[in-house]
């Protein structure tokens, strides 16, 4: 993780110092024209102690897993705000401070939602499953698609029975996407139906209702999928839900700013972000001797620590040319409310945001990216630039994010910048343990880091990452504990 931070500091140095508005235009800046940012001289043992100090608090049992919208998340936000204040950053939260309080109105369904297709009706829980709906009614006309087909705006898309996960590509404009349950889902249908969330819709308080960032996805049982497949394209379809206002919950963001040195670049804001919440703890039983806390060291305390350390480095060094906003979002794990609030009530005009570096779970490796020693050619700025340009066509680097997804603000089209970070071997990583919350089985492996992940965006047609598995809580796993080291390099307690 220490090496990841060094690499991120080089990448961030390039982003905040690049001149002009290259990120807003379709004309690419040649890799050779990017400024060369030298690696800073770093006391790695001291950096390790700093990382461990943050991690030992954020991922400790004392914070009970930083559950979304809980007092524990609030405490984490307060801690992060205090760290940014100590660095001398400008507060951008409530009441002249760094922490933003976000209120969310949640809704239940008075009766199970009903899908009406022509003259036939189907009920949630028996014929289809859906976790969240954007409003009381979602409607459109039936459209069948084949691989590579783009959905018409407002259509209700029926995916073929054998559609692969990549079939969601091109579905951004659809109102509803209907897909057949997999064999595993069909075999576990009753349990999945029992685990459907009580609160089926939500609305940020004090902000106008936003248009859905992407289609609502329904999982159909085989009989329902067959019945709709027999209907003609153009058949009217609607999903109706009788919404009843439930409780209001709160979550918290932390936002601070480091002003730039160049007034002409004041409208070229770089965002450095992560999410501060995790899954909390599961309910224990009288006979339960297993640890019930999902500490969230990797997801995403590792990202928060990276943001804090990069804020420290930038605040202590030469003032960057561009302004840098440090944003830590709450409730990513339960609806992305913090990121949605950031978009609906931005601290800077959305049109001024030229890039975001979203740091997510950097304590585990990406098997598709080979590890390389720190300081090798694989960690050079031109390599990052080439990877970015391969990952994102020129047209996708011209947008500024204007809506929200589960990981952060996104646009109604493509991400503004997709960065690829090549990991190098970290001296601060250690063996990690992955354990099922519902069993005693564990597996141990050596972990290093994962690259910066582009924001997942339903609006861009990318499939969302799975939120849970049957019988498992949340993502259904506890993550790596890379970075949970003390000064002697021994492993400290930490999960997730």
RODO-2510 file (C-alpha; in nm, 4 decimals, decimal comma):
residues 496
     n   res          X          Y          Z
     1     x     0,0000     0,0000     0,0000
     2     x     0,2944     0,2331     0,0641
     3     x     0,4044     0,1885    -0,2941
     4     x     0,0497     0,2530    -0,4111
     5     x     0,0578     0,5870    -0,2328
     6     x     0,3850     0,6794    -0,4000
     7     x     0,2399     0,5914    -0,7371
     8     x    -0,0805     0,7829    -0,6687
     9     x     0,1197     1,0890    -0,5661
    10     x     0,2977     1,0832    -0,9005
    11     x    -0,0290     1,0446    -1,0884
    12     x    -0,2018     1,3169    -0,8902
    13     x     0,0954     1,5470    -0,9400
    14     x     0,0507     1,5088    -1,3135
    15     x    -0,3240     1,5762    -1,3020
    16     x    -0,3076     1,8880    -1,0859
    17     x    -0,0195     2,0398    -1,2790
    18     x    -0,1170     1,9658    -1,6407
    19     x    -0,1786     2,2940    -1,8158
    20     x    -0,4769     2,3978    -2,0230
    21     x    -0,8074     2,2174    -2,0631
    22     x    -0,6881     1,9006    -2,2306
    23     x    -0,9280     1,6897    -2,0269
    24     x    -1,2259     1,8829    -2,1673
    25     x    -1,1453     1,8487    -2,5335
    26     x    -1,1392     1,5569    -2,7689
    27     x    -0,7848     1,6481    -2,8727
    28     x    -0,5465     1,4271    -2,6801
    29     x    -0,2368     1,5595    -2,5131
    30     x     0,0557     1,3500    -2,6398
    31     x     0,2098     1,1452    -2,3590
    32     x     0,5455     1,3075    -2,4217
    33     x     0,3966     1,6520    -2,3513
    34     x     0,2874     1,5648    -1,9982
    35     x     0,5026     1,7054    -1,7217
    36     x     0,7469     1,4626    -1,5685
    37     x     0,6816     1,4323    -1,1968
    38     x     0,9644     1,2918    -0,9918
    39     x     0,8992     1,0553    -0,7053
    40     x     0,9343     1,2361    -0,3736
    41     x     1,1875     1,1307    -0,1164
    42     x     0,9794     0,9367     0,1346
    43     x     1,0602     0,7874     0,4708
    44     x     0,8792     0,4580     0,4116
    45     x     0,8826     0,3405     0,7758
    46     x     0,7279     0,6714     0,8811
    47     x     0,4722     0,6524     0,5997
    48     x     0,3854     0,3028     0,7136
    49     x     0,3266     0,4264     1,0665
    50     x     0,1020     0,7050     0,9390
    51     x    -0,1012     0,4624     0,7309
    52     x    -0,1273     0,2211     1,0228
    53     x    -0,2340     0,5002     1,2575
    54     x    -0,5290     0,5969     1,0368
    55     x    -0,6154     0,2360     0,9577
    56     x    -0,6063     0,1197     1,3179
    57     x    -0,8752     0,3716     1,3985
    58     x    -1,0951     0,3572     1,0897
    59     x    -1,0941    -0,0243     1,0676
    60     x    -1,0959    -0,0911     1,4400
    61     x    -1,3663    -0,2775     1,6273
    62     x    -1,4371     0,0521     1,8044
    63     x    -1,6057     0,1801     1,4860
    64     x    -1,8095    -0,1395     1,4509
    65     x    -1,7610    -0,1596     1,0734
    66     x    -1,8612     0,2019     0,9923
    67     x    -2,2083     0,0935     0,8828
    68     x    -2,3811     0,3239     0,6353
    69     x    -2,5834     0,5947     0,8076
    70     x    -2,4829     0,4886     1,1581
    71     x    -2,3241     0,6773     1,4449
    72     x    -2,0081     0,4824     1,3667
    73     x    -1,9990     0,6313     1,0161
    74     x    -2,0534     0,9749     1,1716
    75     x    -1,7569     0,9232     1,4037
    76     x    -1,5414     0,8198     1,1069
    77     x    -1,6499     1,1337     0,9182
    78     x    -1,5682     1,3503     1,2202
    79     x    -1,2217     1,1949     1,2433
    80     x    -1,1544     1,2493     0,8732
    81     x    -1,2725     1,6092     0,8955
    82     x    -1,0374     1,6726     1,1858
    83     x    -0,7468     1,5317     0,9837
    84     x    -0,8217     1,7640     0,6901
    85     x    -0,8506     2,0582     0,9296
    86     x    -0,5100     1,9787     1,0775
    87     x    -0,3628     1,9961     0,7267
    88     x    -0,4908     2,3516     0,6841
    89     x    -0,7344     2,2772     0,4017
    90     x    -1,0382     2,4945     0,3342
    91     x    -1,3616     2,3464     0,4739
    92     x    -1,6462     2,2931     0,2272
    93     x    -1,9007     2,1250     0,4532
    94     x    -2,1758     2,2527     0,6815
    95     x    -2,1364     2,5487     0,9183
    96     x    -1,7882     2,6357     0,8017
    97     x    -1,6540     2,2873     0,8736
    98     x    -1,5633     1,9808     0,6672
    99     x    -1,8522     1,7440     0,7448
   100     x    -2,1768     1,7521     0,5442
   101     x    -2,4918     1,5984     0,6893
   102     x    -2,7143     1,4355     0,4285
   103     x    -3,0778     1,3460     0,5036
   104     x    -3,2542     1,0722     0,3101
   105     x    -3,6281     1,0050     0,3028
   106     x    -3,6974     0,6356     0,2587
   107     x    -4,0154     0,4775     0,1240
   108     x    -4,1774     0,1379     0,1673
   109     x    -4,4282    -0,0294    -0,0606
   110     x    -4,7861    -0,0459     0,0717
   111     x    -4,8391    -0,3540    -0,1444
   112     x    -4,5944    -0,5571    -0,3533
   113     x    -4,5034    -0,3767    -0,6759
   114     x    -4,6891    -0,4959    -0,9841
   115     x    -4,5552    -0,5295    -1,3374
   116     x    -4,8284    -0,4869    -1,5994
   117     x    -4,7522    -0,6183    -1,9499
   118     x    -5,0391    -0,5683    -2,1898
   119     x    -5,3369    -0,7232    -2,0133
   120     x    -5,1304    -0,9426    -1,7796
   121     x    -4,9952    -0,8588    -1,4330
   122     x    -4,7007    -1,0004    -1,2390
   123     x    -4,6182    -0,9450    -0,8708
   124     x    -4,2859    -0,8781    -0,7008
   125     x    -4,1583    -1,1697    -0,4991
   126     x    -4,3433    -1,4356    -0,6967
   127     x    -4,2907    -1,3484    -1,0633
   128     x    -4,0002    -1,1051    -1,0415
   129     x    -3,7473    -0,9527    -0,8026
   130     x    -3,6413    -0,5899    -0,7781
   131     x    -3,4572    -0,4201    -0,4944
   132     x    -3,5101    -0,0507    -0,5646
   133     x    -3,7438     0,1532    -0,7836
   134     x    -3,6898     0,5176    -0,8827
   135     x    -4,0532     0,6201    -0,8324
   136     x    -4,4161     0,5189    -0,8094
   137     x    -4,4382     0,4351    -1,1814
   138     x    -4,1838     0,3362    -1,4440
   139     x    -4,3284     0,2776    -1,7908
   140     x    -4,2256     0,2172    -2,1493
   141     x    -4,2796    -0,0116    -2,4456
   142     x    -4,1296    -0,3542    -2,4981
   143     x    -3,8083    -0,3826    -2,6982
   144     x    -3,6172    -0,7032    -2,7607
   145     x    -3,2450    -0,6707    -2,8014
   146     x    -2,9643    -0,8846    -2,9350
   147     x    -2,5945    -0,8577    -2,8416
   148     x    -2,4599    -0,5196    -2,9403
   149     x    -2,8041    -0,3576    -2,9653
   150     x    -2,8586    -0,0198    -2,8027
   151     x    -3,1795     0,0356    -2,6091
   152     x    -3,4178     0,3068    -2,7234
   153     x    -3,4780     0,5920    -2,4820
   154     x    -3,7442     0,4988    -2,2258
   155     x    -3,7824     0,1438    -2,3571
   156     x    -3,8511    -0,1670    -2,1511
   157     x    -3,5804    -0,4034    -2,2707
   158     x    -3,6235    -0,7806    -2,2568
   159     x    -3,2878    -0,9555    -2,2588
   160     x    -3,2714    -1,3033    -2,4102
   161     x    -3,2602    -1,5961    -2,1723
   162     x    -2,8944    -1,6681    -2,2443
   163     x    -2,7796    -1,3044    -2,2223
   164     x    -2,4283    -1,2702    -2,0757
   165     x    -2,3501    -1,0104    -1,8061
   166     x    -2,2043    -0,7855    -2,0755
   167     x    -2,5519    -0,7565    -2,2277
   168     x    -2,6114    -0,4537    -2,0050
   169     x    -2,3791    -0,2554    -2,2284
   170     x    -2,5929    -0,0206    -2,4340
   171     x    -2,8867    -0,0264    -2,1914
   172     x    -2,8231     0,3210    -2,0458
   173     x    -3,1280     0,4870    -2,2011
   174     x    -3,3787     0,2142    -2,1082
   175     x    -3,6397     0,2674    -1,8378
   176     x    -3,6555    -0,1002    -1,7374
   177     x    -3,4379    -0,4010    -1,8152
   178     x    -3,5971    -0,7452    -1,7764
   179     x    -3,3624    -1,0390    -1,7473
   180     x    -3,4217    -1,4056    -1,6740
   181     x    -3,3029    -1,5494    -1,3439
   182     x    -2,9897    -1,7612    -1,3629
   183     x    -3,0004    -2,1235    -1,2588
   184     x    -2,8475    -2,0336    -0,9219
   185     x    -3,1025    -1,7565    -0,8668
   186     x    -3,3894    -1,9823    -0,9669
   187     x    -3,2740    -2,2443    -0,7179
   188     x    -3,2622    -1,9875    -0,4404
   189     x    -3,5676    -1,7841    -0,5372
   190     x    -3,7596    -1,8171    -0,2107
   191     x    -3,4674    -1,7011     0,0000
   192     x    -3,3929    -1,4095    -0,2331
   193     x    -3,7578    -1,3031    -0,2166
   194     x    -3,7479    -1,3065     0,1639
   195     x    -3,4348    -1,0905     0,1618
   196     x    -3,5780    -0,8129    -0,0543
   197     x    -3,5238    -0,4769     0,1195
   198     x    -3,8039    -0,3221     0,3195
   199     x    -3,7316     0,0241     0,1844
   200     x    -3,7798     0,0168    -0,1900
   201     x    -3,7204     0,3810    -0,2830
   202     x    -3,5487     0,6887    -0,1439
   203     x    -3,5125     1,0621    -0,2013
   204     x    -3,2499     1,3048    -0,0778
   205     x    -3,4107     1,5681     0,1422
   206     x    -3,3711     1,9256     0,0235
   207     x    -3,2770     1,8400    -0,3336
   208     x    -3,5034     1,8092    -0,6377
   209     x    -3,5928     1,4598    -0,7500
   210     x    -3,3342     1,3587    -1,0053
   211     x    -3,3944     1,1541    -1,3163
   212     x    -3,2809     0,7918    -1,2793
   213     x    -2,9118     0,7484    -1,3560
   214     x    -2,9887     0,4275    -1,5419
   215     x    -3,2484     0,1559    -1,5947
   216     x    -3,4235    -0,0343    -1,3194
   217     x    -3,3354    -0,4029    -1,3547
   218     x    -3,5947    -0,6734    -1,2836
   219     x    -3,5060    -1,0409    -1,2460
   220     x    -3,7850    -1,2608    -1,3866
   221     x    -3,8613    -1,6210    -1,3102
   222     x    -3,8662    -1,8552    -1,6093
   223     x    -4,2444    -1,8553    -1,6562
   224     x    -4,2672    -1,4752    -1,6504
   225     x    -3,9764    -1,4396    -1,8917
   226     x    -4,1399    -1,6876    -2,1298
   227     x    -4,4751    -1,5078    -2,1075
   228     x    -4,3262    -1,1666    -2,1893
   229     x    -4,1100    -1,3181    -2,4637
   230     x    -4,4307    -1,4233    -2,6411
   231     x    -4,5571    -1,0656    -2,6567
   232     x    -4,4967    -0,8301    -2,9467
   233     x    -4,2462    -0,5470    -2,9529
   234     x    -4,4200    -0,2213    -2,8681
   235     x    -4,6398    -0,3764    -2,5974
   236     x    -4,7023    -0,1243    -2,3181
   237     x    -4,5332    -0,2169    -1,9892
   238     x    -4,5374    -0,0400    -1,6542
   239     x    -4,4086    -0,1052    -1,3046
   240     x    -4,6359     0,0399    -1,0338
   241     x    -4,5425     0,0760    -0,6683
   242     x    -4,7640     0,2292    -0,3988
   243     x    -4,4966     0,4223    -0,2085
   244     x    -4,5450     0,5125     0,1576
   245     x    -4,3079     0,7512     0,3351
   246     x    -4,1062     0,5699     0,5972
   247     x    -3,8281     0,6983     0,8177
   248     x    -3,5558     0,9521     0,7498
   249     x    -3,1954     0,8514     0,7835
   250     x    -2,8730     1,0488     0,7809
   251     x    -2,5330     0,9982     0,6294
   252     x    -2,2214     1,2135     0,6203
   253     x    -1,9730     1,3379     0,3633
   254     x    -1,6401     1,5068     0,4303
   255     x    -1,5233     1,7728     0,1841
   256     x    -1,2164     2,0004     0,1879
   257     x    -1,0271     2,2013    -0,0685
   258     x    -0,6682     2,2915    -0,1440
   259     x    -0,6707     2,6070    -0,3598
   260     x    -0,4609     2,6108    -0,6750
   261     x    -0,1783     2,8519    -0,7476
   262     x    -0,2930     2,9619    -1,0949
   263     x    -0,6031     3,1857    -1,1073
   264     x    -0,6494     3,0971    -1,4744
   265     x    -0,6932     2,7315    -1,3711
   266     x    -0,9422     2,7997    -1,0904
   267     x    -1,2207     2,6399    -1,2963
   268     x    -1,0196     2,3205    -1,3566
   269     x    -1,0959     2,1326    -1,0360
   270     x    -0,9530     1,7896    -0,9625
   271     x    -1,1488     1,5669    -0,7215
   272     x    -0,9747     1,3039    -0,5103
   273     x    -1,2323     1,0807    -0,3458
   274     x    -1,3179     0,7581    -0,1650
   275     x    -1,6113     0,6317     0,0418
   276     x    -1,5875     0,6228     0,4177
   277     x    -1,8570     0,3706     0,5124
   278     x    -1,8590    -0,0097     0,5151
   279     x    -2,1025    -0,2897     0,6072
   280     x    -2,1162    -0,2542     0,9857
   281     x    -2,1735    -0,5731     1,1818
   282     x    -2,4048    -0,8682     1,1477
   283     x    -2,6374    -0,9775     1,4234
   284     x    -2,4813    -1,2372     1,6478
   285     x    -2,6459    -1,5234     1,8319
   286     x    -2,5994    -1,6630     2,1804
   287     x    -2,3920    -1,9510     2,0429
   288     x    -2,2016    -1,7392     1,7897
   289     x    -1,8307    -1,7281     1,8654
   290     x    -1,7294    -1,5804     1,5306
   291     x    -1,6332    -1,2178     1,4842
   292     x    -1,9453    -1,0317     1,3723
   293     x    -1,7797    -0,7028     1,2665
   294     x    -1,6986    -0,6230     0,9055
   295     x    -1,4083    -0,3882     0,9747
   296     x    -1,3633    -0,2655     0,6185
   297     x    -0,9860    -0,2177     0,6201
   298     x    -0,9678    -0,2624     0,2431
   299     x    -1,3198    -0,1461     0,1532
   300     x    -1,2675     0,1384     0,1747
   301     x    -1,0539     0,2494     0,4682
   302     x    -0,7582     0,1905     0,2373
   303     x    -0,8995     0,4482    -0,0049
   304     x    -0,9727     0,6967     0,2734
   305     x    -0,6179     0,6635     0,4068
   306     x    -0,4804     0,7172     0,0569
   307     x    -0,6851     1,0374     0,0211
   308     x    -0,5694     1,1619     0,3620
   309     x    -0,2042     1,0911     0,2888
   310     x    -0,2211     1,2521    -0,0549
   311     x    -0,3877     1,5543     0,1029
   312     x    -0,1005     1,5744     0,3507
   313     x     0,1629     1,5526     0,0778
   314     x    -0,0057     1,8135    -0,1409
   315     x    -0,0710     2,0516     0,1487
   316     x     0,2916     2,0323     0,2638
   317     x     0,4504     2,0692    -0,0788
   318     x     0,4409     2,3290    -0,3549
   319     x     0,0886     2,4545    -0,4181
   320     x    -0,0622     2,2660    -0,7135
   321     x    -0,1604     2,4672    -1,0174
   322     x    -0,5198     2,3398    -1,0138
   323     x    -0,7562     2,3366    -0,7135
   324     x    -0,7943     1,9968    -0,5519
   325     x    -1,1131     1,8952    -0,3696
   326     x    -1,0917     1,6000    -0,1301
   327     x    -1,4306     1,4285    -0,1010
   328     x    -1,5123     1,1313     0,1205
   329     x    -1,8632     0,9973     0,0611
   330     x    -2,1005     0,8327     0,3067
   331     x    -2,3470     0,5473     0,2512
   332     x    -2,1877     0,4117    -0,0652
   333     x    -2,2787     0,0638     0,0556
   334     x    -2,6489     0,1406     0,0931
   335     x    -2,7469     0,3512    -0,2049
   336     x    -2,4633     0,5905    -0,2811
   337     x    -2,6444     0,8731    -0,1019
   338     x    -2,3308     1,0713    -0,0242
   339     x    -2,2164     1,0763    -0,3855
   340     x    -2,5679     1,1603    -0,5041
   341     x    -2,5787     1,4551    -0,2656
   342     x    -2,2398     1,5731    -0,3922
   343     x    -2,3836     1,5816    -0,7438
   344     x    -2,7164     1,7407    -0,6500
   345     x    -2,5537     2,0051    -0,4305
   346     x    -2,1975     2,0334    -0,5609
   347     x    -1,9374     2,2341    -0,3722
   348     x    -1,7988     2,3526    -0,7069
   349     x    -1,9820     2,3834    -1,0397
   350     x    -1,9989     2,0429    -1,2036
   351     x    -1,8761     2,1958    -1,5268
   352     x    -1,5529     2,2920    -1,3472
   353     x    -1,4627     1,9329    -1,2592
   354     x    -1,2018     1,8102    -1,5058
   355     x    -1,1132     1,4781    -1,3391
   356     x    -1,1769     1,2590    -1,0402
   357     x    -0,9416     1,0013    -0,8955
   358     x    -1,1680     0,7598    -0,7075
   359     x    -0,9596     0,5413    -0,4741
   360     x    -1,1341     0,2127    -0,4015
   361     x    -0,9912    -0,0952    -0,2291
   362     x    -0,6220    -0,0521    -0,3058
   363     x    -0,5277    -0,3315    -0,0653
   364     x    -0,5788    -0,6131    -0,3144
   365     x    -0,4229    -0,6887    -0,6535
   366     x    -0,5801    -0,6864    -0,9962
   367     x    -0,4760    -1,0187    -1,1557
   368     x    -0,4906    -0,8602    -1,5009
   369     x    -0,2215    -0,6060    -1,4129
   370     x     0,1255    -0,7525    -1,3496
   371     x     0,3071    -0,6294    -1,0428
   372     x     0,6270    -0,4336    -1,0985
   373     x     0,8967    -0,3074    -0,8626
   374     x     0,8530     0,0496    -0,7401
   375     x     1,0305     0,2966    -0,9616
   376     x     1,0269     0,0727    -1,2674
   377     x     0,9071     0,1820    -1,6089
   378     x     0,5657     0,0382    -1,5259
   379     x     0,5069     0,3210    -1,2787
   380     x     0,6022     0,6049    -1,5115
   381     x     0,3585     0,8828    -1,5941
   382     x     0,3616     0,8073    -1,9698
   383     x     0,2555     0,4482    -1,8918
   384     x    -0,0425     0,5779    -1,6959
   385     x    -0,1276     0,8106    -1,9799
   386     x    -0,1153     0,5334    -2,2387
   387     x    -0,3326     0,3078    -2,0246
   388     x    -0,5829     0,5882    -1,9762
   389     x    -0,6045     0,6565    -2,3475
   390     x    -0,6498     0,2861    -2,4242
   391     x    -0,9245     0,2558    -2,1619
   392     x    -1,1214     0,5647    -2,2621
   393     x    -1,1810     0,6910    -2,6155
   394     x    -1,1250     1,0597    -2,6751
   395     x    -1,4982     1,1323    -2,6735
   396     x    -1,5361     0,9909    -2,3219
   397     x    -1,2748     1,2283    -2,1844
   398     x    -1,4833     1,5347    -2,2666
   399     x    -1,7606     1,4933    -2,0112
   400     x    -1,8103     1,6149    -1,6567
   401     x    -2,0033     1,3923    -1,4199
   402     x    -2,3583     1,5090    -1,3541
   403     x    -2,5338     1,2232    -1,1742
   404     x    -2,4451     0,9574    -0,9195
   405     x    -2,3733     0,5871    -0,9020
   406     x    -2,2848     0,3481    -0,6228
   407     x    -1,9218     0,4550    -0,6256
   408     x    -1,9372     0,8259    -0,6987
   409     x    -2,0719     1,0957    -0,9249
   410     x    -2,1053     1,0029    -1,2907
   411     x    -2,2341     1,1558    -1,6107
   412     x    -2,5365     1,0673    -1,8148
   413     x    -2,2913     0,9423    -2,0762
   414     x    -1,9276     0,8467    -2,0261
   415     x    -1,6799     0,9003    -1,7421
   416     x    -1,4721     1,2145    -1,7673
   417     x    -1,1421     1,0419    -1,7038
   418     x    -1,0558     0,6749    -1,6692
   419     x    -0,7206     0,6275    -1,5019
   420     x    -0,5274     0,3038    -1,4977
   421     x    -0,2778     0,2696    -1,2150
   422     x    -0,0122     0,0021    -1,2588
   423     x     0,0568    -0,1503    -0,9174
   424     x     0,4065    -0,2154    -0,7885
   425     x     0,5103    -0,4401    -0,5053
   426     x     0,4403    -0,2974    -0,1630
   427     x     0,6603    -0,3430     0,1397
   428     x     0,3645    -0,2713     0,3652
   429     x     0,1319    -0,5503     0,2529
   430     x     0,0807    -0,8728     0,4353
   431     x    -0,1030    -1,2006     0,4174
   432     x    -0,4756    -1,1469     0,4012
   433     x    -0,7680    -1,3609     0,5090
   434     x    -1,0973    -1,3999     0,3276
   435     x    -1,3790    -1,5538     0,5299
   436     x    -1,7432    -1,6269     0,4641
   437     x    -1,9631    -1,4565     0,7251
   438     x    -2,1904    -1,7608     0,7351
   439     x    -1,9282    -2,0295     0,7736
   440     x    -1,5935    -2,0959     0,9353
   441     x    -1,4125    -2,1461     0,6049
   442     x    -1,1169    -1,9158     0,5395
   443     x    -0,8518    -1,8729     0,2756
   444     x    -0,5220    -1,6895     0,3072
   445     x    -0,3308    -1,5197     0,0297
   446     x    -0,0618    -1,2598    -0,0283
   447     x    -0,2089    -0,9276    -0,1355
   448     x    -0,0540    -0,6106    -0,2679
   449     x    -0,2840    -0,3592    -0,4328
   450     x    -0,5418    -0,3044    -0,7030
   451     x    -0,5489    -0,0285    -0,9623
   452     x    -0,7655     0,2742    -0,9390
   453     x    -1,1089     0,1664    -1,0516
   454     x    -1,3144     0,3719    -1,2907
   455     x    -1,6492     0,4707    -1,1510
   456     x    -1,9105     0,2113    -1,2264
   457     x    -2,1896     0,3835    -1,4109
   458     x    -2,5303     0,2448    -1,4856
   459     x    -2,5805     0,5508    -1,7035
   460     x    -2,2847     0,4487    -1,9171
   461     x    -2,4353     0,1048    -1,9658
   462     x    -2,1827    -0,0754    -1,7457
   463     x    -2,3279    -0,3510    -1,5298
   464     x    -2,3338    -0,2731    -1,1617
   465     x    -2,1160    -0,4810    -0,9355
   466     x    -2,3123    -0,7354    -0,7301
   467     x    -2,4289    -0,6109    -0,3944
   468     x    -2,4881    -0,9474    -0,2288
   469     x    -2,5077    -1,3187    -0,2633
   470     x    -2,7854    -1,5378    -0,1288
   471     x    -2,7317    -1,5987     0,2404
   472     x    -2,4401    -1,3572     0,2639
   473     x    -2,4363    -1,0038     0,3936
   474     x    -2,3498    -0,7162     0,1659
   475     x    -2,0856    -0,8195    -0,0836
   476     x    -2,0757    -1,1600     0,0808
   477     x    -1,7141    -1,1516     0,1832
   478     x    -1,4600    -0,9909     0,4062
   479     x    -1,1769    -0,8272     0,2233
   480     x    -0,8007    -0,8022     0,2492
   481     x    -0,6314    -0,6299     0,5385
   482     x    -0,3344    -0,4869     0,3510
   483     x    -0,1811    -0,1988     0,5366
   484     x    -0,2868    -0,3077     0,8863
   485     x     0,0693    -0,3157     1,0129
   486     x     0,2369    -0,1934     1,3251
   487     x     0,5845    -0,0400     1,3361
   488     x     0,7495    -0,3814     1,3474
   489     x     0,5590    -0,5008     1,0416
   490     x     0,3472    -0,7614     1,2163
   491     x    -0,0122    -0,8107     1,1184
   492     x    -0,2801    -0,6225     1,3060
   493     x    -0,6413    -0,7230     1,3415
   494     x    -0,8640    -0,6161     1,0565
   495     x    -1,1149    -0,7549     0,8127
   496     x    -1,2703    -0,6186     0,4997
***
